[in-house]
Amino acid sequence: MESRTFSRYSWIDFAFSVVGVCTFLLDWGSDLWLANEFYCRGDLLWFGVLVGLLVLSSIVVQMFSWFWFQYDKELPAFSGEPTGAGSVFCGNRVKLFCLLHVLQLGFLCRHICAIHHGFRVWWRKEEGSDYAIYLTHDLSMLRLIETFCESAPQLILMIYVMLRTNKARTVQFVSVAASTTSIAWMVVDYHRSLRSFLPDKAKQHWGSSLMYFLWNLLLIGPRVAALALFFSILPDFIALHFLLLWLVFVLWVWQQRTNFMDSAGGEWLYRATVGLIWYFSWFNVAEGRTLGRSIIYHSFITVDVVVLLATWWGYRDRVQTKAYGLTLLIALPLTYLLGLLFKALYYCCFHPKLLRHLEREPRLQEDLAGSDVAFRDFSTQDGTPASQLCNQRMACHAANFYTNRTSDRAYRTVTSHF
């Protein structure tokens, strides 16, 4: 295994933490503004749906945050030393932290903790870089969960309102485009966090990141649009459609024997959340070759998108949709297929390991989507043993995503120094 030091906490990490909390507050502010707009216009149904999405999303994120706090406070590095979690994460004041989560402030508290601790490490040059990085990894995962629990369903609602009212201002189109881009960016941010567990993290060029962003954007956009179109003509059946697919996805996650959480209840919460994420986008959650599972998933979603569009085309209001109906019917499937093409192109030509081998040697057989890679020997910047603090959850995800063994060897490789 390649032995390297763990990444230092840099100004880029601090900037991401600051942007993260600003985005969180801006997102909540815009959500409340939109809910107030619905309420003042008398659209109580849409108001109720939006508030329900906000509450459900917040509860799910707070539950993950609370579970992780319960797990992490048992670790030796969280015993309350000045540079440990105790000085940032409420120490042993479990009741206080529980109250913050009940008040739906746990996620915000994590953002503030990341900024506070990151500032001490980056600006004041204090110790504790390992913990600051630990926080950024957890926030990346929590933001991904929030994105697909709230932002993606809310985007469907926004498009649905535009279609039902047959009115759309330029600002609404910009908002929809910005929301779709934001969702794709969160997936890239999650991928960036995973790659920090690989020895060649610094080798990920801007072209590789751009291609990764593009194929996620081109896959998520048509998927959300197809769901919104179906919702616009059969609003009573969208819940049934979601429940049926969600149950299938949850069973598939269960069949893959995931072990992300440290308790049975937490693991079922994770599996239910993965089922929700798969309703919109794919990401790997178990060891083994990802190619086969990815092909099965994208084939299933492609068929589902075609069925949704065909249903919308058959039941649509022909007069109201005359201006854009045929364009959407052709453009959405082609965009999704283009996204699949970009994904294949990414793994064939733009994957960071491929770019590294192009620079160093002609062999291109290493680290494709289903290949083995070398993982970091997790040592902190000041030589502290990695057993002090390593984000085992994200390390496990990295092992699942970047390896092809069906045994637990990859997981042991990542966590052997934990």
VENLIN-V316658 format. One record per residue. RES is the residue in one letter. OMEGA is omega in whole degrees, -180 to 180 (none if undefined). Layout:
res=RES omega=OMEGA
res=RES omega=OMEGA
//
This chain:
res=M omega=-178
res=E omega=-178
res=S omega=179
res=R omega=178
res=T omega=180
res=F omega=-175
res=S omega=171
res=R omega=173
res=Y omega=-173
res=S omega=177
res=W omega=177
res=I omega=177
res=D omega=179
res=F omega=179
res=A omega=178
res=F omega=179
res=S omega=180
res=V omega=178
res=V omega=-179
res=G omega=-179
res=V omega=177
res=C omega=178
res=T omega=179
res=F omega=-179
res=L omega=178
res=L omega=179
res=D omega=179
res=W omega=179
res=G omega=179
res=S omega=178
res=D omega=179
res=L omega=177
res=W omega=179
res=L omega=178
res=A omega=178
res=N omega=177
res=E omega=179
res=F omega=-177
res=Y omega=-178
res=C omega=178
res=R omega=-180
res=G omega=177
res=D omega=-173
res=L omega=179
res=L omega=179
res=W omega=176
res=F omega=-180
res=G omega=179
res=V omega=-179
res=L omega=179
res=V omega=177
res=G omega=178
res=L omega=-180
res=L omega=-178
res=V omega=-179
res=L omega=179
res=S omega=-179
res=S omega=-180
res=I omega=-180
res=V omega=-179
res=V omega=180
res=Q omega=179
res=M omega=176
res=F omega=-179
res=S omega=-180
res=W omega=177
res=F omega=-178
res=W omega=176
res=F omega=178
res=Q omega=179
res=Y omega=-170
res=D omega=-177
res=K omega=176
res=E omega=-178
res=L omega=-180
res=P omega=-177
res=A omega=-179
res=F omega=-175
res=S omega=175
res=G omega=175
res=E omega=-177
res=P omega=-179
res=T omega=-178
res=G omega=-177
res=A omega=-175
res=G omega=-178
res=S omega=-176
res=V omega=-172
res=F omega=173
res=C omega=177
res=G omega=-180
res=N omega=-180
res=R omega=-175
res=V omega=-178
res=K omega=179
res=L omega=-180
res=F omega=176
res=C omega=179
res=L omega=178
res=L omega=180
res=H omega=177
res=V omega=178
res=L omega=179
res=Q omega=-179
res=L omega=-177
res=G omega=-179
res=F omega=177
res=L omega=178
res=C omega=177
res=R omega=177
res=H omega=-179
res=I omega=178
res=C omega=-180
res=A omega=179
res=I omega=-178
res=H omega=-178
res=H omega=179
res=G omega=178
res=F omega=180
res=R omega=-178
res=V omega=-173
res=W omega=-173
res=W omega=-177
res=R omega=178
res=K omega=177
res=E omega=178
res=E omega=177
res=G omega=179
res=S omega=-179
res=D omega=-180
res=Y omega=178
res=A omega=178
res=I omega=177
res=Y omega=-180
res=L omega=-178
res=T omega=178
res=H omega=179
res=D omega=180
res=L omega=178
res=S omega=180
res=M omega=180
res=L omega=177
res=R omega=177
res=L omega=179
res=I omega=180
res=E omega=-178
res=T omega=-176
res=F omega=175
res=C omega=-176
res=E omega=-171
res=S omega=-179
res=A omega=176
res=P omega=179
res=Q omega=177
res=L omega=176
res=I omega=179
res=L omega=179
res=M omega=180
res=I omega=179
res=Y omega=-180
res=V omega=178
res=M omega=-179
res=L omega=-177
res=R omega=-180
res=T omega=-178
res=N omega=178
res=K omega=179
res=A omega=175
res=R omega=180
res=T omega=-179
res=V omega=178
res=Q omega=176
res=F omega=179
res=V omega=180
res=S omega=179
res=V omega=179
res=A omega=-180
res=A omega=180
res=S omega=178
res=T omega=178
res=T omega=180
res=S omega=179
res=I omega=179
res=A omega=-180
res=W omega=178
res=M omega=177
res=V omega=178
res=V omega=179
res=D omega=176
res=Y omega=178
res=H omega=178
res=R omega=179
res=S omega=178
res=L omega=-175
res=R omega=177
res=S omega=177
res=F omega=180
res=L omega=-179
res=P omega=-174
res=D omega=-179
res=K omega=-176
res=A omega=-177
res=K omega=-179
res=Q omega=-175
res=H omega=-179
res=W omega=178
res=G omega=178
res=S omega=179
res=S omega=180
res=L omega=179
res=M omega=178
res=Y omega=178
res=F omega=-176
res=L omega=-177
res=W omega=174
res=N omega=178
res=L omega=-177
res=L omega=177
res=L omega=-177
res=I omega=-178
res=G omega=179
res=P omega=179
res=R omega=180
res=V omega=-179
res=A omega=179
res=A omega=178
res=L omega=180
res=A omega=178
res=L omega=177
res=F omega=179
res=F omega=-175
res=S omega=-178
res=I omega=177
res=L omega=-176
res=P omega=-179
res=D omega=-175
res=F omega=-178
res=I omega=178
res=A omega=178
res=L omega=178
res=H omega=180
res=F omega=-176
res=L omega=180
res=L omega=-179
res=L omega=179
res=W omega=178
res=L omega=177
res=V omega=-179
res=F omega=179
res=V omega=177
res=L omega=179
res=W omega=176
res=V omega=179
res=W omega=180
res=Q omega=-179
res=Q omega=173
res=R omega=180
res=T omega=179
res=N omega=-176
res=F omega=-177
res=M omega=-177
res=D omega=178
res=S omega=-178
res=A omega=179
res=G omega=178
res=G omega=-179
res=E omega=178
res=W omega=173
res=L omega=179
res=Y omega=-179
res=R omega=178
res=A omega=180
res=T omega=176
res=V omega=177
res=G omega=177
res=L omega=180
res=I omega=180
res=W omega=176
res=Y omega=-179
res=F omega=-172
res=S omega=-178
res=W omega=163
res=F omega=-172
res=N omega=-177
res=V omega=-176
res=A omega=178
res=E omega=180
res=G omega=-179
res=R omega=-176
res=T omega=-173
res=L omega=-178
res=G omega=-180
res=R omega=179
res=S omega=179
res=I omega=179
res=I omega=-178
res=Y omega=-176
res=H omega=175
res=S omega=179
res=F omega=-178
res=I omega=178
res=T omega=177
res=V omega=-180
res=D omega=178
res=V omega=179
res=V omega=179
res=V omega=179
res=L omega=-179
res=L omega=178
res=A omega=178
res=T omega=178
res=W omega=-179
res=W omega=-179
res=G omega=-175
res=Y omega=-173
res=R omega=172
res=D omega=-172
res=R omega=179
res=V omega=-177
res=Q omega=-176
res=T omega=-177
res=K omega=-174
res=A omega=-173
res=Y omega=-174
res=G omega=-177
res=L omega=179
res=T omega=179
res=L omega=-178
res=L omega=-179
res=I omega=-172
res=A omega=-175
res=L omega=177
res=P omega=179
res=L omega=178
res=T omega=179
res=Y omega=177
res=L omega=176
res=L omega=176
res=G omega=176
res=L omega=178
res=L omega=178
res=F omega=178
res=K omega=178
res=A omega=179
res=L omega=179
res=Y omega=-177
res=Y omega=-180
res=C omega=-171
res=C omega=-171
res=F omega=179
res=H omega=-177
res=P omega=180
res=K omega=178
res=L omega=178
res=L omega=179
res=R omega=-180
res=H omega=176
res=L omega=-179
res=E omega=-171
res=R omega=-174
res=E omega=-176
res=P omega=-177
res=R omega=-178
res=L omega=-172
res=Q omega=-172
res=E omega=168
res=D omega=166
res=L omega=-174
res=A omega=-179
res=G omega=-178
res=S omega=177
res=D omega=173
res=V omega=175
res=A omega=-180
res=F omega=-179
res=R omega=162
res=D omega=-168
res=F omega=173
res=S omega=-178
res=T omega=-173
res=Q omega=-178
res=D omega=175
res=G omega=179
res=T omega=-180
res=P omega=-176
res=A omega=179
res=S omega=178
res=Q omega=-177
res=L omega=175
res=C omega=-179
res=N omega=-173
res=Q omega=-179
res=R omega=-179
res=M omega=176
res=A omega=178
res=C omega=178
res=H omega=179
res=A omega=178
res=A omega=179
res=N omega=-173
res=F omega=-171
res=Y omega=179
res=T omega=-178
res=N omega=179
res=R omega=179
res=T omega=176
res=S omega=-179
res=D omega=-178
res=R omega=-178
res=A omega=-180
res=Y omega=179
res=R omega=180
res=T omega=-178
res=V omega=-172
res=T omega=-175
res=S omega=179
res=H omega=-176
res=F omega=none
//
